[in-house]
Amino acid sequence: MNLPNKITLTRICMIPLFILFFYLEIAALNGYNYLIAAIVFVLAASTDALDGHIARKYGLVTNMGKFLDPIADKVLVSTALILLLTRPAAFEVSFLAGWGTIFAGVCVAVILARELIVSGFRLLAVERGIVLAADRLGKIKTVLQDVSIALLLAVMPFLATSVGRGFAVAGVAVFTLAAIATVASGVNYVVRNRQVLKDEPQKREGGDRA
């Protein structure tokens, strides 16, 4: 197993650690478990660019890497989004007070639906032997997702302060942009590669009959 794949596996192994700190609500941490969880998330998310850079630079791209890398990214982000829904305080103290949890739930559902649709689309492309390149909009939505999650996690111990609430508003704003970018990138990805959805002409067997 080469270095990029080891880094990808490290990202996957950090997910249980992230979950542990997220729910480690003990008196000794005084709410700072969410800040620690944010740090773990940022470290895990940052390995995405690292393993890809090393793999491309040194010609270490493998089928295992192609399989593990997108899975690691999606599981990490999906896990963080679902966990945030179980502790929606950062959404509720923002300008969405009273509607924060509902808004967050809808956005998370949209983001996860987009990922499932694009994953199925890629599987169909592979089956048809079509190579689909990643686009810039997809990278932007990934950055927005990561930044919004990190902000919403890090601000949770400070929601009782005006500064904390201000950062919560910023986190929800970035989260909103992430949801919009996620939908836009998904639509753009499918439209730009719509040839994948075209039916192949049926081949006749046995030739034409007189």
GUPA-213935 format. One line per 5 residues: number of its first residue (from 1); their letters; for each residue x, z, y of C-alpha. Coordinates in steps of 0.2 Angstrom, whole numbers, plus 2048, in hexadecimal, padded with zeros to 3 digits. Each point is the difference from the previous one (the first is absolute). Example, Ala and Ser with C-alpha at 12.3 -4.5 7.8 and 13.67 -1.06 7.14 Angstrom:
2
1	as	83E,827,7EA  806,7FD,811
This chain:
210
1	mnlpn	800,800,800  807,7FB,811  801,809,810  7F1,7F9,809  7F5,804,7F1
6	kitlt	807,812,7FF  7FB,802,813  7EF,7F9,7FC  7FE,80D,7F2  806,80D,80B
11	ricmi	7F2,7FC,80C  7F3,801,7F2  807,811,7FB  7FF,807,812  7ED,7FD,7FF
16	plfil	7FC,810,7F6  80C,80A,80C  7F6,7F9,80E  7F0,806,7F8  807,811,7FC
21	ffyle	805,804,812  7F0,7F9,807  7F6,80D,7F6  80D,80E,801  7F6,80A,80C
26	iaaln	809,811,7FF  802,80D,80D  813,7FE,800  7FE,7EE,806  7F3,804,80D
31	gynyl	7F9,7EE,800  811,7F8,801  7FD,7F9,7EE  7F8,7F1,809  810,7FD,80A
36	iaaiv	80A,801,7F1  7F5,7F4,7F7  801,7F4,80F  813,801,7FE  7FF,7FC,7EE
41	fvlaa	7F4,7F2,803  80C,7F8,80D  80F,801,7F5  7F6,7F8,7F2  7F9,7F2,80B
46	stdal	811,7FD,807  807,7FB,7EF  7F5,7F1,7FF  80B,7F7,80D  810,806,7F8
51	dghia	7FD,7FB,7EE  7FA,7EE,806  80F,7FE,80B  80C,805,7F3  7F7,7F5,7F3
56	rkygl	801,7F0,80B  811,803,807  809,802,7F0  7F5,7F5,7F5  7F8,80E,7F6
61	vtnmg	7EE,7FA,800  7F9,803,7EF  7EE,7FF,7F8  800,812,7FE  803,802,813
66	kfldp	7F2,7F3,804  7F4,80A,7F5  805,812,806  803,7FE,812  7EE,7FB,806
71	iadkv	7F9,80C,7F4  80A,80E,807  7FB,7FC,812  7EE,7FF,7FC  7FF,810,7F6
76	lvsta	80A,809,80E  7F5,7FA,80E  7F0,802,7F6  804,811,7FB  804,806,812
81	lilll	7F0,7F8,806  7F5,808,7F3  808,811,802  7FD,7FF,813  7EE,7FE,7FD
86	trpaa	800,811,7F7  807,808,810  7F8,7F6,80E  804,80D,80E  80B,7F3,80A
91	fevsf	7F1,7F4,800  7F3,80D,805  80A,807,80F  803,7EE,808  7F4,7F6,80A
96	lagwg	7F6,7FD,7F0  7FA,813,7FF  7F1,801,7F4  803,7EE,7FA  813,801,7FB
101	tifag	7FE,803,7EE  7F3,7F2,7FE  80B,7F4,80A  80F,805,7F6  7F7,7FD,7F0
106	vcvav	7FA,7EF,805  811,7FA,806  808,807,7F0  7F3,7F7,7F5  804,7EF,80A
111	ilare	813,802,7FE  7FE,804,7ED  7F4,7F1,7FE  80C,7F4,809  80E,806,7F5
116	livsg	7F6,7FD,7F0  7FA,7EF,806  812,7FA,804  807,807,7F0  7F3,7F6,7F6
121	frlla	803,7F1,80B  813,801,7FC  7FC,801,7ED  7F6,7F0,801  80E,7F8,809
126	vergi	80D,805,7F3  7F4,7FA,7F2  800,7EF,809  813,800,803  7FE,801,813
131	vlaad	80D,80A,809  7F9,80A,80F  80C,806,80E  7FD,810,80A  7FB,7FD,812
136	rlgki	804,809,810  7EF,807,802  801,808,7EF  810,809,806  7F8,806,810
141	ktvlq	7F1,808,7F7  80C,809,7F4  80A,807,80F  7F0,805,809  7F9,808,7F0
146	dvsia	810,80A,7FE  801,806,812  7EE,805,801  801,80A,7EF  810,809,806
151	lllav	7F9,804,811  7F0,807,7F9  809,80A,7F3  80D,807,80C  7F3,805,80D
156	mpfla	7F6,80B,7F5  809,810,803  7FE,7FE,813  7EE,7FC,801  7FC,810,809
161	tsvgr	80B,7FA,80F  7FC,7F3,80D  810,7F7,7FC  7FB,800,7EE  7EF,7F9,804
166	gfava	808,7F3,80B  80A,7FA,7F1  7F1,800,7F5  7F8,7F4,80C  80F,7F5,7FF
171	gvavf	800,801,7ED  7EE,7FB,7FF  803,7F2,80C  80F,7F9,7F5  7F5,803,7F1
176	tlaai	7F2,7F5,807  80D,7F2,804  806,802,7EF  7EF,7FD,7F9  7FD,7F1,80B
181	atvas	811,7F9,7FC  7FD,802,7ED  7F0,7F7,801  807,7F2,80A  810,7FE,7F5
186	gvnyv	7F5,7FF,7F1  7F5,7F3,807  80F,7F6,807  808,801,7EF  7F2,7F9,7F6
191	vrnrq	7FC,7F3,80D  812,7FA,801  801,7FF,7ED  7EF,7FA,7FD  806,7F3,7F4
196	vlkde	801,80E,7F3  7ED,800,800  7FE,7EE,7FD  7FA,7FB,7EE  80C,7F5,7F6
201	pqkre	7F9,7F0,7FA  7F9,802,7EE  80A,7F6,7F3  7F7,7F6,7F4  804,802,7ED
206	ggdra	801,7F1,7F5  7FF,7F3,80D  7F1,7F6,807  7F2,7FB,7F4  7F9,7EF,800
